[in-house]
Amino acid sequence: MNTSVAEEETRASGPGFDSAPVPHVSKWGRESWSRRAPLLPALVLLILVTQLPFVATLVMSFMSWSAQPDAPPKSFAGVDNYKQVFTTSSYRKAVFTSVEMTVTIVVVSAALGLIIALLLNHKFPGRGVVRTMMIAPFLIVPIAAAVFWGNGVLQTGFGLVDGLLGNLGVDNAQNISFITDHPKLSIELELIWQWTPFMMLILLAGLQSRDPEVMEAATIDGAGGWQTFRYITMPHVRRYLELSIVLGTIFIVQNFDSILGMTGGLNSTNIPYAVYEVFYSAKDYGVASALGVVVVIGSIIVATFGLRVVSSLLSEEEAR
Amino acid sequence: MSSAELTTNVAEASTPRRMQDIPSPSPQSGRRWSTAAIGISAWVIGFVFIVPILYMLLTSLHPPAKAQTYPPSWTAPLTLDNYRALFDSSNSISPSLINSAICSIVSTLLVLALAIPAAYALSIRRVPKWSDAMFFFLSTRMLPPVAGILPIYLFTNKVIHLPDNIFVLIVLYTSMNLPIAVWMMRSFLAEVPTAIIEAAQIDGASTFTILTRIVGPIAIPGVAATSLICFIFAWNEQLFAKVLTSVVAQTGPVYVGTLIQTEHAYLAQLSAGAVLISVPVLVAGFAAQDKLVQGLSLGAVK
């Protein structure tokens, strides 16, 4: 144990300000504290603001606690709130909606992002302009994008899509209501529009980090476009694809703005929006907390996979 | 550091790197056609993605009655009245924009003050088990904000009695962006060549000199990119702002939501509000363009 700590210390001191071997300082010695000190303020803040509230949520999820004026006083409720979460159909639906929307949006925007990145990796007139046009949707404030898609693009009658369909001669185009008839699809379209640029940026960076010599060799050896793509580009881009999917999932699963701005939860409530509604409108703090804990468990599953992908990138750096 | 220096560094950072193209062998007859096909498809897709933004801009410049017609009044006269109305009305957008600016800028400064030392301890002068610390930071960002929002709401309203206060938002945005900033800054600091630092030490340079003369200049484009990305995330935030503020501390994104009023023609003004609050993000995003990928991928993609 002691030796491994000592090794750790020496290795960690590696190249840097203290390349001289660390003298025999104990683990809690001055030296290691001066190393750790710059890290502490950030760690303390994060524990206070992110970990502590979650512990409180965990405690509250086992309590019967409603803030409605006529509600009984708060008390211990055991697993009642969790039972309610898993037996109430609207909450179960929220879980499915979360999964369905996240998967759809991530998969479609990653696929579209890859196609566009492959196109932008070629030289053609105005490539820089197209790249700028592609990035712009990601730089619209999410709630602004959501309210405009809900009220200006997909709105029944005076929305852009109905208007264009009408201009093209589609009968009764002014009566097509995307938001009320297909609320989930509407949100998915809006978020695919916002997140494809993100995927595209990461994948394009991946494509451009391919070794040009390898590509040249493949061309000289007579590899066709498909062969080059299948055996050289894809294996190289795979890591970037994984990374963009993981990061995209982390952000998209937390989506709240689009639902608030586009449908107000109509047949499209995901878990974050359900927590918001139960807590903000219904004021049932116990159930809202239990839902919050369920989101965290889901996120941990996603995160475990995500951390593995990121850690493979980090260990590569450590090995260098 | 003067602001002029910062500008040059940002400019340097945003200079596009040379793109590596697929080497083209001897010109083939099909190549010109395939280039044309690629170019045309890319332009078409790019156009589809930009159309909603152009339409938002167009709608924001149309008189309210002309902004919501079927079919759209493409050629209605243009006017800036909707923007003027946003500032003139009794319910002006300015206080919320000021709140958003204060929250985003102050939280970004706090993030830098906390993230730079942390990143230093994770890259240049590494603590033992540095990668565990990195993953702890990342895992806090993966925790959905809704999981903690209720205790945070109760704490600010019932314990410290600061409802509707931007100070609370500043603290929350700082912790929200901190993990991202630590990861980003670490990847930028890791680019500082340790050999130069060692050489400077041998020459007797003090830690202060090393920080200001060697680490600083290499890290500053990274600091700029990190700040811009943290600014964007803080500016965009909606959930905490909606739950924790009402009137005094209302931010831009929350204000735009209040522009949806179905009893009269509202779309033109809503579009103007949406364009207005997006301008700072577009400016910051394009300023950080070249480092945007490295930042968004938490430094994993160079």
Chai-1 contact restraints between the chains, C-beta under 6 A:
chainA,res_idxA,chainB,res_idxB,connection_type,confidence,min_distance_angstrom,max_distance_angstrom,comment,restraint_id
A,E8,B,P128,contact,1.0,0.0,6.0,A-B,restraint_1
A,E9,B,P128,contact,1.0,0.0,6.0,A-B,restraint_2
A,A12,B,R126,contact,1.0,0.0,6.0,A-B,restraint_3
A,A12,B,P128,contact,1.0,0.0,6.0,A-B,restraint_4
A,P15,B,T194,contact,1.0,0.0,6.0,A-B,restraint_5
A,G16,B,I124,contact,1.0,0.0,6.0,A-B,restraint_6
A,G16,B,R125,contact,1.0,0.0,6.0,A-B,restraint_7
A,G16,B,T194,contact,1.0,0.0,6.0,A-B,restraint_8
A,F17,B,R125,contact,1.0,0.0,6.0,A-B,restraint_9
A,S19,B,E198,contact,1.0,0.0,6.0,A-B,restraint_10
A,R35,B,V127,contact,1.0,0.0,6.0,A-B,restraint_11
A,R36,B,V127,contact,1.0,0.0,6.0,A-B,restraint_12
A,P38,B,P117,contact,1.0,0.0,6.0,A-B,restraint_13
A,P38,B,Y120,contact,1.0,0.0,6.0,A-B,restraint_14
A,P38,B,A121,contact,1.0,0.0,6.0,A-B,restraint_15
A,L39,B,A118,contact,1.0,0.0,6.0,A-B,restraint_16
A,L39,B,A121,contact,1.0,0.0,6.0,A-B,restraint_17
A,P41,B,L114,contact,1.0,0.0,6.0,A-B,restraint_18
A,A42,B,L114,contact,1.0,0.0,6.0,A-B,restraint_19
A,A42,B,A118,contact,1.0,0.0,6.0,A-B,restraint_20
A,A42,B,L178,contact,1.0,0.0,6.0,A-B,restraint_21
A,L45,B,S175,contact,1.0,0.0,6.0,A-B,restraint_22
A,L46,B,T140,contact,1.0,0.0,6.0,A-B,restraint_23
A,L46,B,S175,contact,1.0,0.0,6.0,A-B,restraint_24
A,V49,B,S175,contact,1.0,0.0,6.0,A-B,restraint_25
A,T50,B,T140,contact,1.0,0.0,6.0,A-B,restraint_26
A,T50,B,L143,contact,1.0,0.0,6.0,A-B,restraint_27
A,T50,B,S175,contact,1.0,0.0,6.0,A-B,restraint_28
A,P53,B,G148,contact,1.0,0.0,6.0,A-B,restraint_29
A,P53,B,P151,contact,1.0,0.0,6.0,A-B,restraint_30
A,P53,B,I152,contact,1.0,0.0,6.0,A-B,restraint_31
A,F54,B,A147,contact,1.0,0.0,6.0,A-B,restraint_32
A,F54,B,G148,contact,1.0,0.0,6.0,A-B,restraint_33
A,A56,B,P151,contact,1.0,0.0,6.0,A-B,restraint_34
A,T57,B,A147,contact,1.0,0.0,6.0,A-B,restraint_35
A,T57,B,P151,contact,1.0,0.0,6.0,A-B,restraint_36
A,I116,B,I45,contact,1.0,0.0,6.0,A-B,restraint_37
A,L119,B,I38,contact,1.0,0.0,6.0,A-B,restraint_38
A,L119,B,S41,contact,1.0,0.0,6.0,A-B,restraint_39
A,L119,B,A42,contact,1.0,0.0,6.0,A-B,restraint_40
A,H122,B,I38,contact,1.0,0.0,6.0,A-B,restraint_41
A,K123,B,D21,contact,1.0,0.0,6.0,A-B,restraint_42
A,F124,B,T35,contact,1.0,0.0,6.0,A-B,restraint_43
A,F124,B,I38,contact,1.0,0.0,6.0,A-B,restraint_44
A,F124,B,G39,contact,1.0,0.0,6.0,A-B,restraint_45
A,V130,B,A42,contact,1.0,0.0,6.0,A-B,restraint_46
A,V130,B,W43,contact,1.0,0.0,6.0,A-B,restraint_47
A,V130,B,G46,contact,1.0,0.0,6.0,A-B,restraint_48
A,M133,B,G46,contact,1.0,0.0,6.0,A-B,restraint_49
A,M133,B,I50,contact,1.0,0.0,6.0,A-B,restraint_50
A,M134,B,G46,contact,1.0,0.0,6.0,A-B,restraint_51
A,M134,B,F49,contact,1.0,0.0,6.0,A-B,restraint_52
A,A136,B,I50,contact,1.0,0.0,6.0,A-B,restraint_53
A,A136,B,I53,contact,1.0,0.0,6.0,A-B,restraint_54
A,P137,B,F49,contact,1.0,0.0,6.0,A-B,restraint_55
A,L139,B,V281,contact,1.0,0.0,6.0,A-B,restraint_56
A,L139,B,L282,contact,1.0,0.0,6.0,A-B,restraint_57
A,L139,B,G285,contact,1.0,0.0,6.0,A-B,restraint_58
A,I140,B,S278,contact,1.0,0.0,6.0,A-B,restraint_59
A,V141,B,N236,contact,1.0,0.0,6.0,A-B,restraint_60
A,V141,B,P253,contact,1.0,0.0,6.0,A-B,restraint_61
A,V141,B,I277,contact,1.0,0.0,6.0,A-B,restraint_62
A,V141,B,S278,contact,1.0,0.0,6.0,A-B,restraint_63
A,V141,B,V281,contact,1.0,0.0,6.0,A-B,restraint_64
A,P142,B,N236,contact,1.0,0.0,6.0,A-B,restraint_65
A,I143,B,Q238,contact,1.0,0.0,6.0,A-B,restraint_66
A,I143,B,P253,contact,1.0,0.0,6.0,A-B,restraint_67
A,A144,B,V256,contact,1.0,0.0,6.0,A-B,restraint_68
A,A144,B,A274,contact,1.0,0.0,6.0,A-B,restraint_69
A,A144,B,I277,contact,1.0,0.0,6.0,A-B,restraint_70
A,A144,B,S278,contact,1.0,0.0,6.0,A-B,restraint_71
A,F148,B,M56,contact,1.0,0.0,6.0,A-B,restraint_72
A,F148,B,A274,contact,1.0,0.0,6.0,A-B,restraint_73
A,N151,B,L267,contact,1.0,0.0,6.0,A-B,restraint_74
A,N151,B,L270,contact,1.0,0.0,6.0,A-B,restraint_75
A,G152,B,T59,contact,1.0,0.0,6.0,A-B,restraint_76
A,G152,B,L267,contact,1.0,0.0,6.0,A-B,restraint_77
A,V153,B,P52,contact,1.0,0.0,6.0,A-B,restraint_78
A,G157,B,Y70,contact,1.0,0.0,6.0,A-B,restraint_79
A,F158,B,Q68,contact,1.0,0.0,6.0,A-B,restraint_80
A,F158,B,T69,contact,1.0,0.0,6.0,A-B,restraint_81
A,F158,B,Y70,contact,1.0,0.0,6.0,A-B,restraint_82
A,L160,B,Y55,contact,1.0,0.0,6.0,A-B,restraint_83
A,G163,B,P71,contact,1.0,0.0,6.0,A-B,restraint_84
A,G163,B,P72,contact,1.0,0.0,6.0,A-B,restraint_85
A,G166,B,P71,contact,1.0,0.0,6.0,A-B,restraint_86
A,N167,B,P71,contact,1.0,0.0,6.0,A-B,restraint_87
A,Q174,B,Y70,contact,1.0,0.0,6.0,A-B,restraint_88
A,L201,B,V293,contact,1.0,0.0,6.0,A-B,restraint_89
A,I202,B,V293,contact,1.0,0.0,6.0,A-B,restraint_90
A,I202,B,S297,contact,1.0,0.0,6.0,A-B,restraint_91
A,I202,B,V301,contact,1.0,0.0,6.0,A-B,restraint_92
A,A205,B,V293,contact,1.0,0.0,6.0,A-B,restraint_93
A,A205,B,V301,contact,1.0,0.0,6.0,A-B,restraint_94
A,Q208,B,M19,contact,1.0,0.0,6.0,A-B,restraint_95
A,Q208,B,Q20,contact,1.0,0.0,6.0,A-B,restraint_96
A,P212,B,Q20,contact,1.0,0.0,6.0,A-B,restraint_97
A,M215,B,I22,contact,1.0,0.0,6.0,A-B,restraint_98
A,E216,B,P23,contact,1.0,0.0,6.0,A-B,restraint_99
A,T219,B,P25,contact,1.0,0.0,6.0,A-B,restraint_100
A,L243,B,A300,contact,1.0,0.0,6.0,A-B,restraint_101
A,I250,B,M142,contact,1.0,0.0,6.0,A-B,restraint_102
A,Q254,B,P144,contact,1.0,0.0,6.0,A-B,restraint_103
A,F256,B,L239,contact,1.0,0.0,6.0,A-B,restraint_104
A,D257,B,Q238,contact,1.0,0.0,6.0,A-B,restraint_105
A,P272,B,V146,contact,1.0,0.0,6.0,A-B,restraint_106
A,V275,B,V146,contact,1.0,0.0,6.0,A-B,restraint_107
A,F279,B,L150,contact,1.0,0.0,6.0,A-B,restraint_108
A,Y285,B,L150,contact,1.0,0.0,6.0,A-B,restraint_109
A,A288,B,L150,contact,1.0,0.0,6.0,A-B,restraint_110
A,S289,B,L150,contact,1.0,0.0,6.0,A-B,restraint_111
A,G292,B,V146,contact,1.0,0.0,6.0,A-B,restraint_112
A,G292,B,A147,contact,1.0,0.0,6.0,A-B,restraint_113
A,V295,B,P144,contact,1.0,0.0,6.0,A-B,restraint_114
A,V295,B,A147,contact,1.0,0.0,6.0,A-B,restraint_115
A,V296,B,A147,contact,1.0,0.0,6.0,A-B,restraint_116
A,S299,B,M142,contact,1.0,0.0,6.0,A-B,restraint_117
A,S299,B,P144,contact,1.0,0.0,6.0,A-B,restraint_118
A,A303,B,M142,contact,1.0,0.0,6.0,A-B,restraint_119
A,L313,B,A300,contact,1.0,0.0,6.0,A-B,restraint_120
